[in-house]
């Protein structure tokens, strides 16, 4: 992970631990500007970083969650 705040790193770890489907739901929610408990404490810049990092992580899974 690149220059992420500790809060964002912790949030990424927590979301990823919940599984691939939750990561996908979280990405969609972030893209739609929705607030979810997993990241509601983050500010807008941190949420943008979270979205970028989660998208980067999921790009490895070209066929989705499997």
C-alpha positions as CSV (number, residue, x, y, z in Angstrom):
1,X,0.0,0.0,0.0
2,X,1.3,3.4,-0.9
3,X,1.4,6.4,1.4
4,X,-1.9,5.7,2.9
5,X,-3.0,7.0,6.3
6,X,-3.1,4.5,9.1
7,X,-6.9,4.9,9.2
8,X,-7.2,4.0,5.5
9,X,-4.9,1.0,5.9
10,X,-6.9,-0.2,8.9
11,X,-10.1,0.2,6.9
12,X,-8.8,-1.7,3.9
13,X,-7.6,-4.5,6.1
14,X,-11.0,-4.7,7.8
15,X,-13.0,-4.6,4.6
16,X,-10.8,-7.2,2.8
17,X,-11.1,-9.5,5.8
18,X,-14.9,-9.5,5.2
19,X,-14.4,-11.1,1.8
20,X,-14.5,-10.4,-1.9
21,X,-18.2,-9.7,-2.1
22,X,-18.0,-7.1,0.6
23,X,-15.1,-5.4,-1.2
24,X,-17.2,-5.2,-4.4
25,X,-20.2,-3.8,-2.5
26,X,-17.9,-1.3,-0.8
27,X,-16.4,-0.1,-4.1
28,X,-19.9,0.4,-5.5
29,X,-21.0,2.3,-2.5
30,X,-17.9,4.6,-2.6
31,X,-18.5,5.2,-6.3
32,X,-22.1,6.2,-5.6
33,X,-21.2,8.5,-2.6
34,X,-22.9,6.2,-0.1
35,X,-21.8,6.1,3.5
36,X,-21.2,2.7,5.1
37,X,-20.2,1.9,8.6
38,X,-16.9,0.4,7.5
39,X,-15.6,3.8,6.3
40,X,-17.9,6.5,7.7
41,X,-15.1,7.8,10.0
42,X,-12.9,8.7,7.0
43,X,-13.0,12.1,5.3
44,X,-13.5,12.6,1.6
45,X,-9.8,12.4,0.7
46,X,-9.4,9.2,2.7
47,X,-12.5,7.7,1.0
48,X,-11.0,8.5,-2.4
49,X,-7.8,6.8,-1.4
50,X,-9.8,3.8,0.0
51,X,-11.7,3.5,-3.3
52,X,-8.5,3.7,-5.4
53,X,-6.8,1.1,-3.3
54,X,-9.7,-1.3,-3.2
55,X,-10.1,-1.0,-7.0
56,X,-6.4,-1.7,-7.4
57,X,-6.7,-4.8,-5.1
58,X,-9.7,-6.1,-7.1
59,X,-8.1,-5.5,-10.4
60,X,-6.2,-8.7,-9.7
61,X,-9.5,-10.6,-9.9
62,X,-10.4,-10.1,-13.5
63,X,-13.3,-12.5,-13.4
64,X,-14.7,-11.1,-10.2
65,X,-14.8,-12.9,-6.9
66,X,-13.8,-16.5,-7.2
